[in-house]
């Protein structure tokens, strides 16, 4: 059951977190997310409207598996071609349609799935008095999921822009959207990109 429009409160003191819209996840990339291109126009529209309140994140892989702790070493041994020693230099860059907004939009690099795996992000948002994070990007059932749960744990209100999220798994995406709607009422709201402009007025 989706939150009705009347149940979504006005968005205030917010920052837009655009998660991992990088060449490695774009069509043709090593971890391509086939329908990233479909959501990119919505994300570009949101970024252009809220440039002063947007932060891009990038998932930055290690140079070698041994540069990460614990199970990440096994992960990157399996995905050795995703380490920086093997990737082309541009693979971890933002897709060109979004890279052109930097600056003024800033980038936060992260070593793991959650945007908050870089402690600087939470510190920055708390320092700025942010109460709500508006989330777009990739992938719904991995890095977006981890970021949402971290944000909820910290105490932020989360607003997910449902037509500005993408995954390489339709099943995973659909399952997570159902979970967000049914298990996180009061902490996570879902809106469309069009509705976002109604609820978040700068």
PyMOL commands that place a pseudoatom at each C-alpha (Angstrom):
pseudoatom trace, name=CA, resn=UNK, resi=1, chain=A, elem=C, hetatm=0, pos=[0.000, 0.000, 0.000]
pseudoatom trace, name=CA, resn=UNK, resi=2, chain=A, elem=C, hetatm=0, pos=[1.507, 3.261, -1.104]
pseudoatom trace, name=CA, resn=UNK, resi=3, chain=A, elem=C, hetatm=0, pos=[1.336, 6.374, 1.057]
pseudoatom trace, name=CA, resn=UNK, resi=4, chain=A, elem=C, hetatm=0, pos=[-1.417, 8.633, -0.255]
pseudoatom trace, name=CA, resn=UNK, resi=5, chain=A, elem=C, hetatm=0, pos=[-0.537, 12.146, -1.349]
pseudoatom trace, name=CA, resn=UNK, resi=6, chain=A, elem=C, hetatm=0, pos=[-2.349, 13.549, 1.693]
pseudoatom trace, name=CA, resn=UNK, resi=7, chain=A, elem=C, hetatm=0, pos=[-0.141, 11.482, 4.031]
pseudoatom trace, name=CA, resn=UNK, resi=8, chain=A, elem=C, hetatm=0, pos=[3.132, 12.864, 2.652]
pseudoatom trace, name=CA, resn=UNK, resi=9, chain=A, elem=C, hetatm=0, pos=[4.222, 15.839, 4.715]
pseudoatom trace, name=CA, resn=UNK, resi=10, chain=A, elem=C, hetatm=0, pos=[5.922, 18.856, 3.199]
pseudoatom trace, name=CA, resn=UNK, resi=11, chain=A, elem=C, hetatm=0, pos=[9.645, 18.287, 2.700]
pseudoatom trace, name=CA, resn=UNK, resi=12, chain=A, elem=C, hetatm=0, pos=[11.817, 20.721, 4.649]
pseudoatom trace, name=CA, resn=UNK, resi=13, chain=A, elem=C, hetatm=0, pos=[15.473, 20.937, 5.707]
pseudoatom trace, name=CA, resn=UNK, resi=14, chain=A, elem=C, hetatm=0, pos=[16.280, 18.346, 3.068]
pseudoatom trace, name=CA, resn=UNK, resi=15, chain=A, elem=C, hetatm=0, pos=[19.236, 17.193, 1.012]
pseudoatom trace, name=CA, resn=UNK, resi=16, chain=A, elem=C, hetatm=0, pos=[19.031, 15.161, -2.184]
pseudoatom trace, name=CA, resn=UNK, resi=17, chain=A, elem=C, hetatm=0, pos=[21.377, 12.153, -2.068]
pseudoatom trace, name=CA, resn=UNK, resi=18, chain=A, elem=C, hetatm=0, pos=[21.957, 10.819, -5.580]
pseudoatom trace, name=CA, resn=UNK, resi=19, chain=A, elem=C, hetatm=0, pos=[23.462, 7.374, -5.138]
pseudoatom trace, name=CA, resn=UNK, resi=20, chain=A, elem=C, hetatm=0, pos=[26.189, 5.949, -7.401]
pseudoatom trace, name=CA, resn=UNK, resi=21, chain=A, elem=C, hetatm=0, pos=[25.106, 7.112, -10.845]
pseudoatom trace, name=CA, resn=UNK, resi=22, chain=A, elem=C, hetatm=0, pos=[28.479, 6.073, -12.256]
pseudoatom trace, name=CA, resn=UNK, resi=23, chain=A, elem=C, hetatm=0, pos=[29.763, 4.755, -15.562]
pseudoatom trace, name=CA, resn=UNK, resi=24, chain=A, elem=C, hetatm=0, pos=[30.431, 1.326, -14.041]
pseudoatom trace, name=CA, resn=UNK, resi=25, chain=A, elem=C, hetatm=0, pos=[26.658, 0.931, -13.536]
pseudoatom trace, name=CA, resn=UNK, resi=26, chain=A, elem=C, hetatm=0, pos=[25.640, 2.521, -16.855]
pseudoatom trace, name=CA, resn=UNK, resi=27, chain=A, elem=C, hetatm=0, pos=[24.850, 0.408, -19.939]
pseudoatom trace, name=CA, resn=UNK, resi=28, chain=A, elem=C, hetatm=0, pos=[28.115, -1.069, -21.156]
pseudoatom trace, name=CA, resn=UNK, resi=29, chain=A, elem=C, hetatm=0, pos=[29.717, -0.825, -17.710]
pseudoatom trace, name=CA, resn=UNK, resi=30, chain=A, elem=C, hetatm=0, pos=[31.054, -3.793, -15.781]
pseudoatom trace, name=CA, resn=UNK, resi=31, chain=A, elem=C, hetatm=0, pos=[28.077, -3.755, -13.385]
pseudoatom trace, name=CA, resn=UNK, resi=32, chain=A, elem=C, hetatm=0, pos=[25.582, -2.337, -15.848]
pseudoatom trace, name=CA, resn=UNK, resi=33, chain=A, elem=C, hetatm=0, pos=[22.106, -1.520, -14.637]
pseudoatom trace, name=CA, resn=UNK, resi=34, chain=A, elem=C, hetatm=0, pos=[20.127, -1.787, -17.870]
pseudoatom trace, name=CA, resn=UNK, resi=35, chain=A, elem=C, hetatm=0, pos=[17.364, 0.653, -16.975]
pseudoatom trace, name=CA, resn=UNK, resi=36, chain=A, elem=C, hetatm=0, pos=[19.580, 3.376, -15.549]
pseudoatom trace, name=CA, resn=UNK, resi=37, chain=A, elem=C, hetatm=0, pos=[18.997, 5.280, -18.804]
pseudoatom trace, name=CA, resn=UNK, resi=38, chain=A, elem=C, hetatm=0, pos=[15.256, 5.199, -18.157]
pseudoatom trace, name=CA, resn=UNK, resi=39, chain=A, elem=C, hetatm=0, pos=[15.505, 6.994, -14.811]
pseudoatom trace, name=CA, resn=UNK, resi=40, chain=A, elem=C, hetatm=0, pos=[18.366, 9.321, -15.721]
pseudoatom trace, name=CA, resn=UNK, resi=41, chain=A, elem=C, hetatm=0, pos=[16.120, 12.099, -17.142]
pseudoatom trace, name=CA, resn=UNK, resi=42, chain=A, elem=C, hetatm=0, pos=[14.162, 12.231, -13.858]
pseudoatom trace, name=CA, resn=UNK, resi=43, chain=A, elem=C, hetatm=0, pos=[17.380, 12.414, -11.851]
pseudoatom trace, name=CA, resn=UNK, resi=44, chain=A, elem=C, hetatm=0, pos=[18.831, 15.133, -14.082]
pseudoatom trace, name=CA, resn=UNK, resi=45, chain=A, elem=C, hetatm=0, pos=[15.629, 17.136, -13.594]
pseudoatom trace, name=CA, resn=UNK, resi=46, chain=A, elem=C, hetatm=0, pos=[15.848, 16.794, -9.796]
pseudoatom trace, name=CA, resn=UNK, resi=47, chain=A, elem=C, hetatm=0, pos=[19.537, 17.699, -9.709]
pseudoatom trace, name=CA, resn=UNK, resi=48, chain=A, elem=C, hetatm=0, pos=[19.026, 20.751, -11.906]
pseudoatom trace, name=CA, resn=UNK, resi=49, chain=A, elem=C, hetatm=0, pos=[16.212, 21.986, -9.655]
pseudoatom trace, name=CA, resn=UNK, resi=50, chain=A, elem=C, hetatm=0, pos=[17.977, 21.326, -6.335]
pseudoatom trace, name=CA, resn=UNK, resi=51, chain=A, elem=C, hetatm=0, pos=[21.658, 21.837, -7.215]
pseudoatom trace, name=CA, resn=UNK, resi=52, chain=A, elem=C, hetatm=0, pos=[22.410, 23.658, -3.975]
pseudoatom trace, name=CA, resn=UNK, resi=53, chain=A, elem=C, hetatm=0, pos=[20.868, 20.800, -1.971]
pseudoatom trace, name=CA, resn=UNK, resi=54, chain=A, elem=C, hetatm=0, pos=[22.270, 17.801, -3.897]
pseudoatom trace, name=CA, resn=UNK, resi=55, chain=A, elem=C, hetatm=0, pos=[25.135, 15.481, -3.005]
pseudoatom trace, name=CA, resn=UNK, resi=56, chain=A, elem=C, hetatm=0, pos=[26.397, 12.788, -5.376]
pseudoatom trace, name=CA, resn=UNK, resi=57, chain=A, elem=C, hetatm=0, pos=[27.898, 9.607, -3.955]
pseudoatom trace, name=CA, resn=UNK, resi=58, chain=A, elem=C, hetatm=0, pos=[30.342, 7.317, -5.710]
pseudoatom trace, name=CA, resn=UNK, resi=59, chain=A, elem=C, hetatm=0, pos=[31.102, 3.716, -4.821]
pseudoatom trace, name=CA, resn=UNK, resi=60, chain=A, elem=C, hetatm=0, pos=[34.898, 3.662, -5.028]
pseudoatom trace, name=CA, resn=UNK, resi=61, chain=A, elem=C, hetatm=0, pos=[36.405, 0.216, -5.314]
pseudoatom trace, name=CA, resn=UNK, resi=62, chain=A, elem=C, hetatm=0, pos=[39.822, -0.632, -3.821]
pseudoatom trace, name=CA, resn=UNK, resi=63, chain=A, elem=C, hetatm=0, pos=[43.012, -0.757, -5.853]
pseudoatom trace, name=CA, resn=UNK, resi=64, chain=A, elem=C, hetatm=0, pos=[43.386, -4.385, -4.720]
pseudoatom trace, name=CA, resn=UNK, resi=65, chain=A, elem=C, hetatm=0, pos=[41.159, -6.782, -2.702]
pseudoatom trace, name=CA, resn=UNK, resi=66, chain=A, elem=C, hetatm=0, pos=[43.567, -6.670, 0.242]
pseudoatom trace, name=CA, resn=UNK, resi=67, chain=A, elem=C, hetatm=0, pos=[42.793, -2.971, 0.688]
pseudoatom trace, name=CA, resn=UNK, resi=68, chain=A, elem=C, hetatm=0, pos=[39.365, -3.809, 2.141]
pseudoatom trace, name=CA, resn=UNK, resi=69, chain=A, elem=C, hetatm=0, pos=[38.571, -5.611, 5.417]
pseudoatom trace, name=CA, resn=UNK, resi=70, chain=A, elem=C, hetatm=0, pos=[37.017, -9.012, 6.015]
pseudoatom trace, name=CA, resn=UNK, resi=71, chain=A, elem=C, hetatm=0, pos=[34.519, -10.372, 3.518]
pseudoatom trace, name=CA, resn=UNK, resi=72, chain=A, elem=C, hetatm=0, pos=[35.121, -7.442, 1.174]
pseudoatom trace, name=CA, resn=UNK, resi=73, chain=A, elem=C, hetatm=0, pos=[38.428, -9.133, 0.292]
pseudoatom trace, name=CA, resn=UNK, resi=74, chain=A, elem=C, hetatm=0, pos=[36.600, -12.242, -0.918]
pseudoatom trace, name=CA, resn=UNK, resi=75, chain=A, elem=C, hetatm=0, pos=[34.100, -10.068, -2.754]
pseudoatom trace, name=CA, resn=UNK, resi=76, chain=A, elem=C, hetatm=0, pos=[36.781, -8.188, -4.669]
pseudoatom trace, name=CA, resn=UNK, resi=77, chain=A, elem=C, hetatm=0, pos=[38.784, -11.334, -5.360]
pseudoatom trace, name=CA, resn=UNK, resi=78, chain=A, elem=C, hetatm=0, pos=[35.670, -12.564, -7.142]
pseudoatom trace, name=CA, resn=UNK, resi=79, chain=A, elem=C, hetatm=0, pos=[35.263, -9.158, -8.821]
pseudoatom trace, name=CA, resn=UNK, resi=80, chain=A, elem=C, hetatm=0, pos=[38.951, -8.425, -9.347]
pseudoatom trace, name=CA, resn=UNK, resi=81, chain=A, elem=C, hetatm=0, pos=[38.120, -6.730, -12.647]
pseudoatom trace, name=CA, resn=UNK, resi=82, chain=A, elem=C, hetatm=0, pos=[36.210, -4.132, -10.602]
pseudoatom trace, name=CA, resn=UNK, resi=83, chain=A, elem=C, hetatm=0, pos=[39.271, -3.101, -8.599]
pseudoatom trace, name=CA, resn=UNK, resi=84, chain=A, elem=C, hetatm=0, pos=[40.978, 0.138, -9.556]
pseudoatom trace, name=CA, resn=UNK, resi=85, chain=A, elem=C, hetatm=0, pos=[44.070, -1.763, -10.728]
pseudoatom trace, name=CA, resn=UNK, resi=86, chain=A, elem=C, hetatm=0, pos=[41.928, -3.262, -13.506]
pseudoatom trace, name=CA, resn=UNK, resi=87, chain=A, elem=C, hetatm=0, pos=[39.174, -0.725, -14.226]
pseudoatom trace, name=CA, resn=UNK, resi=88, chain=A, elem=C, hetatm=0, pos=[39.527, 1.977, -16.877]
pseudoatom trace, name=CA, resn=UNK, resi=89, chain=A, elem=C, hetatm=0, pos=[39.989, 5.350, -15.119]
pseudoatom trace, name=CA, resn=UNK, resi=90, chain=A, elem=C, hetatm=0, pos=[36.588, 6.726, -16.127]
pseudoatom trace, name=CA, resn=UNK, resi=91, chain=A, elem=C, hetatm=0, pos=[34.580, 3.744, -14.836]
pseudoatom trace, name=CA, resn=UNK, resi=92, chain=A, elem=C, hetatm=0, pos=[34.031, 5.201, -11.364]
pseudoatom trace, name=CA, resn=UNK, resi=93, chain=A, elem=C, hetatm=0, pos=[33.209, 8.681, -12.669]
pseudoatom trace, name=CA, resn=UNK, resi=94, chain=A, elem=C, hetatm=0, pos=[29.663, 10.006, -12.617]
pseudoatom trace, name=CA, resn=UNK, resi=95, chain=A, elem=C, hetatm=0, pos=[27.754, 9.581, -15.865]
pseudoatom trace, name=CA, resn=UNK, resi=96, chain=A, elem=C, hetatm=0, pos=[28.331, 12.650, -18.070]
pseudoatom trace, name=CA, resn=UNK, resi=97, chain=A, elem=C, hetatm=0, pos=[24.755, 13.971, -17.760]
pseudoatom trace, name=CA, resn=UNK, resi=98, chain=A, elem=C, hetatm=0, pos=[25.334, 14.427, -14.009]
pseudoatom trace, name=CA, resn=UNK, resi=99, chain=A, elem=C, hetatm=0, pos=[29.069, 15.132, -13.907]
pseudoatom trace, name=CA, resn=UNK, resi=100, chain=A, elem=C, hetatm=0, pos=[28.428, 18.498, -15.532]
pseudoatom trace, name=CA, resn=UNK, resi=101, chain=A, elem=C, hetatm=0, pos=[26.751, 19.691, -12.317]
pseudoatom trace, name=CA, resn=UNK, resi=102, chain=A, elem=C, hetatm=0, pos=[30.027, 19.337, -10.358]
pseudoatom trace, name=CA, resn=UNK, resi=103, chain=A, elem=C, hetatm=0, pos=[30.597, 21.933, -9.012]
pseudoatom trace, name=CA, resn=UNK, resi=104, chain=A, elem=C, hetatm=0, pos=[28.421, 23.296, -7.413]
pseudoatom trace, name=CA, resn=UNK, resi=105, chain=A, elem=C, hetatm=0, pos=[27.157, 19.814, -6.519]
pseudoatom trace, name=CA, resn=UNK, resi=106, chain=A, elem=C, hetatm=0, pos=[29.677, 18.032, -4.315]
pseudoatom trace, name=CA, resn=UNK, resi=107, chain=A, elem=C, hetatm=0, pos=[30.742, 14.389, -4.380]
pseudoatom trace, name=CA, resn=UNK, resi=108, chain=A, elem=C, hetatm=0, pos=[31.097, 12.064, -1.388]
pseudoatom trace, name=CA, resn=UNK, resi=109, chain=A, elem=C, hetatm=0, pos=[33.122, 8.918, -2.094]
pseudoatom trace, name=CA, resn=UNK, resi=110, chain=A, elem=C, hetatm=0, pos=[32.289, 5.796, -0.118]
pseudoatom trace, name=CA, resn=UNK, resi=111, chain=A, elem=C, hetatm=0, pos=[34.050, 2.447, 0.347]
pseudoatom trace, name=CA, resn=UNK, resi=112, chain=A, elem=C, hetatm=0, pos=[30.939, 0.312, 0.905]
pseudoatom trace, name=CA, resn=UNK, resi=113, chain=A, elem=C, hetatm=0, pos=[27.258, 0.128, -0.005]
pseudoatom trace, name=CA, resn=UNK, resi=114, chain=A, elem=C, hetatm=0, pos=[25.821, 2.781, 2.296]
pseudoatom trace, name=CA, resn=UNK, resi=115, chain=A, elem=C, hetatm=0, pos=[26.419, 6.453, 1.589]
pseudoatom trace, name=CA, resn=UNK, resi=116, chain=A, elem=C, hetatm=0, pos=[26.989, 6.707, 5.333]
pseudoatom trace, name=CA, resn=UNK, resi=117, chain=A, elem=C, hetatm=0, pos=[29.961, 4.314, 5.191]
pseudoatom trace, name=CA, resn=UNK, resi=118, chain=A, elem=C, hetatm=0, pos=[31.844, 7.575, 4.718]
pseudoatom trace, name=CA, resn=UNK, resi=119, chain=A, elem=C, hetatm=0, pos=[31.386, 9.184, 8.178]
pseudoatom trace, name=CA, resn=UNK, resi=120, chain=A, elem=C, hetatm=0, pos=[31.867, 12.635, 6.669]
pseudoatom trace, name=CA, resn=UNK, resi=121, chain=A, elem=C, hetatm=0, pos=[28.372, 12.464, 5.171]
pseudoatom trace, name=CA, resn=UNK, resi=122, chain=A, elem=C, hetatm=0, pos=[26.456, 12.168, 8.441]
pseudoatom trace, name=CA, resn=UNK, resi=123, chain=A, elem=C, hetatm=0, pos=[28.651, 14.850, 10.010]
pseudoatom trace, name=CA, resn=UNK, resi=124, chain=A, elem=C, hetatm=0, pos=[27.974, 17.196, 7.102]
pseudoatom trace, name=CA, resn=UNK, resi=125, chain=A, elem=C, hetatm=0, pos=[24.197, 16.667, 7.156]
pseudoatom trace, name=CA, resn=UNK, resi=126, chain=A, elem=C, hetatm=0, pos=[23.912, 17.047, 10.924]
pseudoatom trace, name=CA, resn=UNK, resi=127, chain=A, elem=C, hetatm=0, pos=[26.070, 20.187, 10.827]
pseudoatom trace, name=CA, resn=UNK, resi=128, chain=A, elem=C, hetatm=0, pos=[23.746, 21.652, 8.175]
pseudoatom trace, name=CA, resn=UNK, resi=129, chain=A, elem=C, hetatm=0, pos=[20.642, 20.842, 10.231]
pseudoatom trace, name=CA, resn=UNK, resi=130, chain=A, elem=C, hetatm=0, pos=[19.287, 18.399, 7.652]
pseudoatom trace, name=CA, resn=UNK, resi=131, chain=A, elem=C, hetatm=0, pos=[16.260, 16.415, 8.796]
pseudoatom trace, name=CA, resn=UNK, resi=132, chain=A, elem=C, hetatm=0, pos=[15.250, 14.708, 5.545]
pseudoatom trace, name=CA, resn=UNK, resi=133, chain=A, elem=C, hetatm=0, pos=[17.194, 12.880, 2.852]
pseudoatom trace, name=CA, resn=UNK, resi=134, chain=A, elem=C, hetatm=0, pos=[15.630, 12.597, -0.591]
pseudoatom trace, name=CA, resn=UNK, resi=135, chain=A, elem=C, hetatm=0, pos=[17.152, 9.559, -2.295]
pseudoatom trace, name=CA, resn=UNK, resi=136, chain=A, elem=C, hetatm=0, pos=[17.557, 8.674, -5.964]
pseudoatom trace, name=CA, resn=UNK, resi=137, chain=A, elem=C, hetatm=0, pos=[19.983, 6.470, -7.877]
pseudoatom trace, name=CA, resn=UNK, resi=138, chain=A, elem=C, hetatm=0, pos=[21.320, 2.933, -8.048]
pseudoatom trace, name=CA, resn=UNK, resi=139, chain=A, elem=C, hetatm=0, pos=[20.725, 0.229, -7.047]
pseudoatom trace, name=CA, resn=UNK, resi=140, chain=A, elem=C, hetatm=0, pos=[17.376, -0.007, -5.282]
pseudoatom trace, name=CA, resn=UNK, resi=141, chain=A, elem=C, hetatm=0, pos=[18.193, -3.305, -3.581]
pseudoatom trace, name=CA, resn=UNK, resi=142, chain=A, elem=C, hetatm=0, pos=[21.882, -2.757, -2.745]
pseudoatom trace, name=CA, resn=UNK, resi=143, chain=A, elem=C, hetatm=0, pos=[23.417, 0.693, -2.211]
pseudoatom trace, name=CA, resn=UNK, resi=144, chain=A, elem=C, hetatm=0, pos=[20.085, 2.520, -2.005]
pseudoatom trace, name=CA, resn=UNK, resi=145, chain=A, elem=C, hetatm=0, pos=[18.781, -0.065, 0.474]
pseudoatom trace, name=CA, resn=UNK, resi=146, chain=A, elem=C, hetatm=0, pos=[21.879, 0.209, 2.653]
pseudoatom trace, name=CA, resn=UNK, resi=147, chain=A, elem=C, hetatm=0, pos=[21.721, 4.017, 2.556]
pseudoatom trace, name=CA, resn=UNK, resi=148, chain=A, elem=C, hetatm=0, pos=[18.024, 4.047, 3.469]
pseudoatom trace, name=CA, resn=UNK, resi=149, chain=A, elem=C, hetatm=0, pos=[18.539, 1.779, 6.484]
pseudoatom trace, name=CA, resn=UNK, resi=150, chain=A, elem=C, hetatm=0, pos=[21.526, 3.812, 7.679]
pseudoatom trace, name=CA, resn=UNK, resi=151, chain=A, elem=C, hetatm=0, pos=[19.559, 7.050, 7.313]
pseudoatom trace, name=CA, resn=UNK, resi=152, chain=A, elem=C, hetatm=0, pos=[16.628, 5.602, 9.262]
pseudoatom trace, name=CA, resn=UNK, resi=153, chain=A, elem=C, hetatm=0, pos=[18.973, 4.420, 12.016]
pseudoatom trace, name=CA, resn=UNK, resi=154, chain=A, elem=C, hetatm=0, pos=[20.531, 7.880, 12.307]
pseudoatom trace, name=CA, resn=UNK, resi=155, chain=A, elem=C, hetatm=0, pos=[17.070, 9.419, 12.561]
pseudoatom trace, name=CA, resn=UNK, resi=156, chain=A, elem=C, hetatm=0, pos=[16.588, 11.093, 9.191]
pseudoatom trace, name=CA, resn=UNK, resi=157, chain=A, elem=C, hetatm=0, pos=[13.256, 11.106, 7.451]
pseudoatom trace, name=CA, resn=UNK, resi=158, chain=A, elem=C, hetatm=0, pos=[13.719, 9.349, 4.095]
pseudoatom trace, name=CA, resn=UNK, resi=159, chain=A, elem=C, hetatm=0, pos=[11.905, 10.283, 0.905]
pseudoatom trace, name=CA, resn=UNK, resi=160, chain=A, elem=C, hetatm=0, pos=[12.422, 7.862, -1.972]
pseudoatom trace, name=CA, resn=UNK, resi=161, chain=A, elem=C, hetatm=0, pos=[11.739, 9.081, -5.495]
pseudoatom trace, name=CA, resn=UNK, resi=162, chain=A, elem=C, hetatm=0, pos=[10.310, 5.870, -6.872]
pseudoatom trace, name=CA, resn=UNK, resi=163, chain=A, elem=C, hetatm=0, pos=[10.671, 6.661, -10.585]
pseudoatom trace, name=CA, resn=UNK, resi=164, chain=A, elem=C, hetatm=0, pos=[14.271, 7.842, -10.059]
pseudoatom trace, name=CA, resn=UNK, resi=165, chain=A, elem=C, hetatm=0, pos=[15.610, 4.528, -8.698]
pseudoatom trace, name=CA, resn=UNK, resi=166, chain=A, elem=C, hetatm=0, pos=[17.035, 1.652, -10.708]
pseudoatom trace, name=CA, resn=UNK, resi=167, chain=A, elem=C, hetatm=0, pos=[18.367, -1.860, -10.243]
pseudoatom trace, name=CA, resn=UNK, resi=168, chain=A, elem=C, hetatm=0, pos=[19.793, -4.659, -12.350]
pseudoatom trace, name=CA, resn=UNK, resi=169, chain=A, elem=C, hetatm=0, pos=[17.103, -6.903, -10.831]
pseudoatom trace, name=CA, resn=UNK, resi=170, chain=A, elem=C, hetatm=0, pos=[13.416, -6.233, -11.430]
pseudoatom trace, name=CA, resn=UNK, resi=171, chain=A, elem=C, hetatm=0, pos=[12.558, -8.804, -8.747]
pseudoatom trace, name=CA, resn=UNK, resi=172, chain=A, elem=C, hetatm=0, pos=[14.849, -7.145, -6.231]
pseudoatom trace, name=CA, resn=UNK, resi=173, chain=A, elem=C, hetatm=0, pos=[13.565, -3.666, -7.058]
pseudoatom trace, name=CA, resn=UNK, resi=174, chain=A, elem=C, hetatm=0, pos=[9.922, -4.673, -6.753]
pseudoatom trace, name=CA, resn=UNK, resi=175, chain=A, elem=C, hetatm=0, pos=[10.512, -6.546, -3.488]
pseudoatom trace, name=CA, resn=UNK, resi=176, chain=A, elem=C, hetatm=0, pos=[12.240, -3.548, -1.931]
pseudoatom trace, name=CA, resn=UNK, resi=177, chain=A, elem=C, hetatm=0, pos=[9.569, -1.102, -3.047]
pseudoatom trace, name=CA, resn=UNK, resi=178, chain=A, elem=C, hetatm=0, pos=[6.992, -3.355, -1.382]
pseudoatom trace, name=CA, resn=UNK, resi=179, chain=A, elem=C, hetatm=0, pos=[9.087, -3.474, 1.784]
pseudoatom trace, name=CA, resn=UNK, resi=180, chain=A, elem=C, hetatm=0, pos=[9.504, 0.318, 1.882]
pseudoatom trace, name=CA, resn=UNK, resi=181, chain=A, elem=C, hetatm=0, pos=[5.739, 0.777, 1.552]
pseudoatom trace, name=CA, resn=UNK, resi=182, chain=A, elem=C, hetatm=0, pos=[4.709, -1.812, 4.121]
pseudoatom trace, name=CA, resn=UNK, resi=183, chain=A, elem=C, hetatm=0, pos=[7.451, -1.918, 6.759]
pseudoatom trace, name=CA, resn=UNK, resi=184, chain=A, elem=C, hetatm=0, pos=[8.738, 1.629, 7.158]
pseudoatom trace, name=CA, resn=UNK, resi=185, chain=A, elem=C, hetatm=0, pos=[5.604, 3.726, 7.389]
pseudoatom trace, name=CA, resn=UNK, resi=186, chain=A, elem=C, hetatm=0, pos=[6.368, 6.956, 9.210]
pseudoatom trace, name=CA, resn=UNK, resi=187, chain=A, elem=C, hetatm=0, pos=[10.080, 6.820, 8.412]
pseudoatom trace, name=CA, resn=UNK, resi=188, chain=A, elem=C, hetatm=0, pos=[10.124, 6.351, 4.636]
pseudoatom trace, name=CA, resn=UNK, resi=189, chain=A, elem=C, hetatm=0, pos=[7.855, 8.118, 2.134]
pseudoatom trace, name=CA, resn=UNK, resi=190, chain=A, elem=C, hetatm=0, pos=[7.586, 7.325, -1.569]
pseudoatom trace, name=CA, resn=UNK, resi=191, chain=A, elem=C, hetatm=0, pos=[6.898, 10.035, -4.123]
pseudoatom trace, name=CA, resn=UNK, resi=192, chain=A, elem=C, hetatm=0, pos=[7.284, 10.416, -7.879]
pseudoatom trace, name=CA, resn=UNK, resi=193, chain=A, elem=C, hetatm=0, pos=[9.686, 12.934, -9.382]
pseudoatom trace, name=CA, resn=UNK, resi=194, chain=A, elem=C, hetatm=0, pos=[6.693, 15.098, -10.328]
pseudoatom trace, name=CA, resn=UNK, resi=195, chain=A, elem=C, hetatm=0, pos=[5.263, 14.971, -6.802]
pseudoatom trace, name=CA, resn=UNK, resi=196, chain=A, elem=C, hetatm=0, pos=[8.644, 15.868, -5.333]
pseudoatom trace, name=CA, resn=UNK, resi=197, chain=A, elem=C, hetatm=0, pos=[8.405, 19.359, -6.811]
pseudoatom trace, name=CA, resn=UNK, resi=198, chain=A, elem=C, hetatm=0, pos=[5.059, 19.818, -5.040]
pseudoatom trace, name=CA, resn=UNK, resi=199, chain=A, elem=C, hetatm=0, pos=[6.211, 18.629, -1.612]
pseudoatom trace, name=CA, resn=UNK, resi=200, chain=A, elem=C, hetatm=0, pos=[9.699, 20.192, -1.704]
pseudoatom trace, name=CA, resn=UNK, resi=201, chain=A, elem=C, hetatm=0, pos=[9.582, 23.871, -2.514]
pseudoatom trace, name=CA, resn=UNK, resi=202, chain=A, elem=C, hetatm=0, pos=[12.783, 25.846, -2.128]
for i in range(1, 202): cmd.bond("trace and resi %d" % i, "trace and resi %d" % (i + 1))
show_as sticks, trace
zoom trace
